[in-house]
Amino acid sequence: MVEDDPEQEGTESRSVTLRSLGPEYDKDHHGTYLRHLEEAVLEKRNRNIALTGRYGAGKSSVLDAFEKKHPESTVRISINTLGPDEHDEDLTNRIQKELVKQLVYRLEPGKVRRSRFARPKPLTKLRAFFQAFGASAVGLGILWLLGVRPMAGWPGEGANTAVHLALAALFFALVLIAAWAIRWIVGDRIVSEVTTAGTKIALGEGPTTYFDSFLDEIVAFFDAVKPEFVIFEDLDRFDDPQIFDSLRELNTLVNASVGWRDQAQPLRFIYAIKDSLFEQLGAEADTTPDGTKPRLDVATAAVQRANRTKFFEMVIPIVPFISHRNARDHLVGALVSLGFESDLVSRPLLDLIARHTTDMRLMINICNEFAVFAEHLLWTENPAPGMTADHLFALVAYKNFHLADFEAISQRSSTLDELERHHRDEVRALIAGLQAQRRKRQRTEEQRDSRERTAAELGARLRDVKDMFPPANGWPYQSVTVGGQSFAFNAVGTIEFWELVAKEKSFAVTQRHNSSPLVLDQERISRVFPEITNAAEWLPPDPAELARLTHQYDSDISTLRGADFDGLARYERVPNGHIRFDQRIEDVLESELARDLVRRGFITRNYAEYSAIFYGSFVGVDVAFFYNHAVQPNEMYLDYEFTSENAMSNLLEQVPADFTSSVSALNIQVMAYLLEERPDDAKRLVTYVVTHDDDDARTFLDAFLNAPDAPRDRLVRQLAQHPWREVLEYLASHQGIPDAKTRLELFDAALLSAQHVDSYEIGESVRSLITTSYPLLAAVSEDLPAEQTERVFEVLQSVGVVVDDLSSLSALLRDRVVDAQMYEINVRNLRLALGIDTEPVLDAVRAEDSVWKFCRVQIADYVSAMDADLPDQPIILTETALVGLIGEQHEVWTEEQLVDVIWRSASSAAIVDVEDIPQATWRAVVDAGLMVPTVGNVFAYFEAHGIDEVLSRMLNGNGADPIELTASEEVTDEDRNALAVGLLNASAYLTARARVQLVEQLELESEIELTAVTSSPDQLLARALEAKLFPDSAETFAHFATGGWASVSEAFAVSERVEGFMTPALVEGFVGEFLESRQTPAALQRMVLGHLDEYVPGDDRRALRAAGRFALDNQIWLPFDEVRRIARVTRDPEVVLRQLTHAKDISAGDLSDVLVSLGQPYDKLSAGPDVEFDLPVGSSNETLFKRLESAGRIAIIKKVIGRGRKIRTLV
């Protein structure tokens, strides 16, 4: 392969003598063939002799030597081209026509007379004079004999003979001169046809055929010339075997003619033909009449060819002296013969060219042209930069094989130019692909780093979807199954779950009591959860692999940018489905030699610079190449890589003045140089990029920002300063940015050079990037001049950013953000905004006006922030702050907001005088326990809201004992008494004990108005009697008895004087409860039982049952009438039967009536005689029924079946 930076050839003048391309006879190579040919012509039978061999084998050299030995007896015919095919003539006829031409113009004029081949001698003045003299003499003589003479007496009577002779001579001279002039004017013109009045007179005829039509003339030609040998060359180039048949036939006819029959030596035709023509001599038609291709037997075809070659009496083959095996040696010899060193051209190149060049004339011509090109391109004072002998020799060889294509190089329309365009496109496509792969891999790694966060978001999204679409059948969704594993819904936010989903591409949601799960396939999942379409993103992070791949991508990009034709052809990491450049070489270039020269690096992209005289003053072939392929045609050559020293400065010295305002300057290295060394030119190029929204500009910008070594930040600064309206949105959203880190760096650079915010388009992408990544931006965190800080602030303000950490902002920018209320309310930010190190309670916030204005508007956020960061920290510490805040904001904030603030105030902020704050806020203050529990505050609240649930909660204290009330003396006894009534009536929220204890703390001076107290069913009377709040009197009991048994149940046990005023009216309505209660004194219960008819005058079933039970429990035997009443009303055998067993002096009839009133089975006693029923169990029943049996009313009999006894009525 050719070295990239070879040593430059010397520039001294060289003199080279070119070699002739004509045949050269070499006795060593050609002597044998000449001898065979000489021997062949000695044999008379050898009339058609073929000298065979491929082109360049030396046939012409042998024939030259043969002709040299037989110059007088040899006719040599060589046809290089055929005339135009005007009448669709047969190829053989056209060749015959050319042969006839060769014969016609080979004869001297006038040598053949009686033939259409006869060519008259050229007409001269002397010849015309003699012809005119003859015609004049004959013509005048004939006229004289015919009697055409002068009239008598002419020219006069005095004329004598001398005068007559003189006049005759003069007349003859005049006729002679006229005839001479006419003959000279007519010359060789012949009238062949005259047409007049529809009549055509033809004086000649045109040719019809050639060998057949001119056979006589051809024989006449040979008769006249008498050659012994006719040499035919170059007939094989027309690939027409039939011409040889025609010539053989012609040879036979000539030798058989009369003129040749008796000749000592026959006429011999000697042919120079190529070997491959023999195959065509025996060839058959390509297809059969029916259009199918005939199937030929190889052996048969060989026999046919052998038969066809029988028309040659002698075939002398020329053994090739040059082949692809020794062609290199001949090529070296050709170079040495011109005076070149044997190693001037490298051996690999010579080997390559020699494999495709086995014709000596072509080799010599290549070497001749190389010598000429070298004199003008290589050995000059101003050679093309970087060109070597190998480069030039390869191009000369290419030229000899592709003449037209080489000429097209100057017009940029050659196949090499097409290949160069493919090279440029291929490099761009491959680099773009590698950059895309690098970006994809970077984003995959970024996604892997955030798997946990993404999994949590996806899990929440899946649960939201589940909640949005409840199952129609009502059975709840139970779990999610992926790849055979079941996950509860509280576990779908894990990496394990989504990694499995990304792998399986489906999952099923199962329902309770439903055997058919809901299956979500890949298409549905990708629509709702696009984050899991790439399973690779859910693998664990692999920074080492990322670094390796990134290095590989960057290395490949660098290689591609510097790759020549050969390097790009060898590049193997080509994406599937992409046509490799090696295939482009195969498709575009037209010969294997050209392909090999390109693949081996002998023809490089500098072919145009090496194929013409170089007039430039470039230093470095890379500069010249870029100038010719980008600057001159004004085309973008984005990825071209300059390698020479000072290439950029050299280029800029040569380019036109508007170079940096043209598409040709869109090159990564050019832009990098301008940004670093020539900022003014860089501005002009940036202006071009911004003002030309086309594919070239977008491609350049994308490629430059993907070049790791390029000064990307400088370009972005220039774009922002221009300003380019779309720069921020482009950097925030464009998919071509390599990775997240680079995106932030470039966006940061743009902010650092930003102009007024109105100069840019601000969209959702900019908003999202700044919102999520502003702490990482130097434009935000570093101290900048005031003007640039203001520009950055404008951008932040335009996107509505809310700063969650003011510490990430520079001091100047932080002040602007605080003033503009663009920060998140949290403890850290509030401390920075207030400039304090302590807790940012509202006491401190209200002291800083700008912060307080923000917080009072966003009070809910403030409260939430304090709860989140300082959950145990009160937000108001002093009463002054709380009273002032309530007074200011109670009509501004919502009730909920105000309550939130009050509830989070410290106990130290408790309000001493509740009337200092608006009455509408008292409930919230009291509910938060921030009202000092003075009797005055409680009374004030009582007057406004009564003893409600809020106040009651405060009064309840810790629940065991009520709160301690203070400063009762500050309230009048009347107000305290009213408050006491209110407290005693607050049974809905306060227990009786708490109410009584609170009233006790009021230190009442007057008796409570009993009628104002509500009779509550919570033992208030009992607690009040214990505390001596109410008098222990019948009136007190009577008042509370209106509230029912629950109001007085415990009071009977507490009262010390109730026995003295116990009356039926006192317990009316709850005698049963009175007798049933274990808290009621037994003495009072006996008192009721002793006067049961007074306390229970009616049929109160509960009271009578309670009386009966109390009597049995205490073995009190009631009168029979009361027992009868209890049995009738209660129908309770347990209460009545024992009382009946102790009843004395009752008749069997009464006893039977009482039992009947108890119901079944006792009521069968009144059903008449012979009614049987089982004897009820129990001793009381045994006793009572025996009484009836004794009285003859029943009979007690045994059961016939089973155990036990039965009762049979007798009456």
Secondary structure, 3 states (H helix, E strand, C coil): CCCCCCCCCCCCCCCCCCCCCCCCCCHHHHHHHHHHHHHHHHCCCCCEEEEECCCCCCHHHHHHHHHHHCCCCEEEEECCCCCCCCCCCCHHHHHHHHHHHHHHHHCCCCCCCCCCCCCCCCCCHHHHHHHHHHHHHHHHHHHHHCCCCCCCCCCCCCCCHHHHHHHHHHHHHHHHHHHHHHHHHHCCCCCCEEEECCEEEECCCCCCCCCCCCHHHHHHHHHHHCCCEEEEECHHHHCCCHHHHHHHHHHHHHHHCHHHHCCCCCCEEEEEECCCHHHHHCCCCCCCCCCCCCCCCHHHHHHHHHHHHHHCCEEEECCCCCCCCCHHHHHHHHHHHCCCCCCCCCHHHHHHHHHHCCCHHHHHHHHHHHHHHHHHHHCCCCCCCCCCHHHHHHHHHHHHHCHHHHHHHHHCCCHHHHHHHHHHHHHHHHHHHHHHHHHHHHHHHHHHHCHHHHHHHHHHHHHHHHHHCCCCCCCCEEEEEECCEEEEHHHCCCHHHHHHHHHHCCEEEEECCEEEEEEECHHHHHHHCHHHCCHHHHCCCCHHHHHHHHHHHHHHHHHHHCCCHHHHHHCCCCCCCCCCHHHHHHHHCCCHHHHHHHHCCCCCCCHHHHCCCCCCCCCCHHHHHHHHHHHCCCCCCCCCCCCCCCHHHHHHHHCCCCHHHCHHHCCHHHHHHHHHHCHHHHHHHHHHHHHCCCHHHHHHHHHHHCCCCCCHHHHHHHHHHCCCCCHHHHHHHCCCCCCHHHHHHHHHHHHHCCCCHHHCCCCHHHHHHHHHHHHHCHHHHCCCCHHHHHHHHHHHHHHCCCECCHHHCCHHHHHHHHHCCCECCCHHHHHHHHCCCCCCCHHHHCCCHHHHHHHHHCHHHHHHHHHHHCCCCCCECCHHHHHHHHHHHCCCCCHHHHHHHHHCECHHHCECCHHHCCHHHHHHHHHCCCECCEHHHHHHHHHHHCCCHHHHHHHHCCCCCCCCCECHHHCCHHHHHHHHHHHHCCCCCCCHHHHHHHHHCCCCCCCCCHHHCCCCCCCHHHHHHHCCCCCCCHHHHHHHHCCCHHHHCCHHHHCCCHHHHCCHHHHCCCHHHHHHCCCCCHHHHHHHHHCHHHHCCCCCHHHHHHHHHHHHHCCCCCCHHHHHHHHHHHCCHHHHHHHHHCCCCCCHHHHHHHHHHCCCCHHHHHCCCCCEEECCCCHHHHHHHHHHHHCCCEEEEECCCCCCEEEEECC
